[in-house]
Amino acid sequence: MFNFITQVNIEAILILVIMNRFQKETLKMRLLKLAVLKSTGAPSELAIRFEISERSVKRIVKEIREEGTDLRYSQLRRSYVTEEDYQ
């Protein structure tokens, strides 16, 4: 019985990890699409839009940058933008 419960708990944790990765990748795609449109808003506004913390927004931006995309925040536009759009 204990092995069954342990196996069920491990499977439940694995499902949560997979869902979290999927959700994070979805947020990355949404952020990049908004950045191309120059309409992300400030990090605090983006956090409200995505229903996550501002710190999570900054972590996602960091991950996008680590993956090779030059994503910057333009104070003039009040939006994250891709490098070619940066002014």
N, C-alpha and C positions, 0 to 999 in steps of 0.2 A: 504493500500500500504506500509506504514512504517513497519508494522509487517512482511510482506513478505520479504522486504529488510533486516530487522534484522535477520529473520530466515535464509535467504540465506547466510548472512555474518557469522553467527554462524556455519552453516554447512561447509562453506569454511574453517574457522579456524579449525574446528574439523578435517577435512580431512588433513590439513597441519600438525597438531599435530600427527596424526596417521602415516602419511608418514615419519615425522621426527623420530618417535620412531622406525619405521621399518628400516629406513636408519641407525640409530645408532646401532640397533641390528645386522644388516648386517655387519657394520664396525667392531663390536666386534668379530663376527665370523671370519671375514677375518684376523683380527689382531691375534687372537688365532691360526689360522691355520698357519700363517707365523711364529709365535713364536715357534710352535712345529717344524717347519722346520728350525728354527734359522736363518730366513732370513728377518726380519722386516727392518733391517737397523736402522740408528739413528732416533730419533723422527722427526728431520727435513726432512729426506728422506722419512719417512713414511707419513708425512703430504703431501709431494709432490705427492706421489703415490696415496693417498686417496683423493687428491684435497681438503684438509681441512687445517686449521691452526695447527701449532705445539701445541698451547694451547689446541685445541680440541682433539688432539691425547692424550695429558696428561690427559684430563678429561675422555676420554674413558678408558684409562689404569686404572685410579682411580676407575671408576665404575666396571671394571672387578675384581679388587682387592676387592672391597667392596662386590662383589657377592661371594667371597670365593676362587677365583683362585689366587694362588701365582705366580704372574707374575713379573719378575724382568728384569732390563736392565743389560746385560753383556757387559762391556766395552771391554773385550777381544774379544768377538764375534761380537761386534757392532750390537747387536740385542736384542730385548726382548726375554726372554726365560721363560719356565715354571720352577717351583722350582726344579723338579727332574733333569732338564737339566742344572741348574745353576752351573757355575764354575768360 
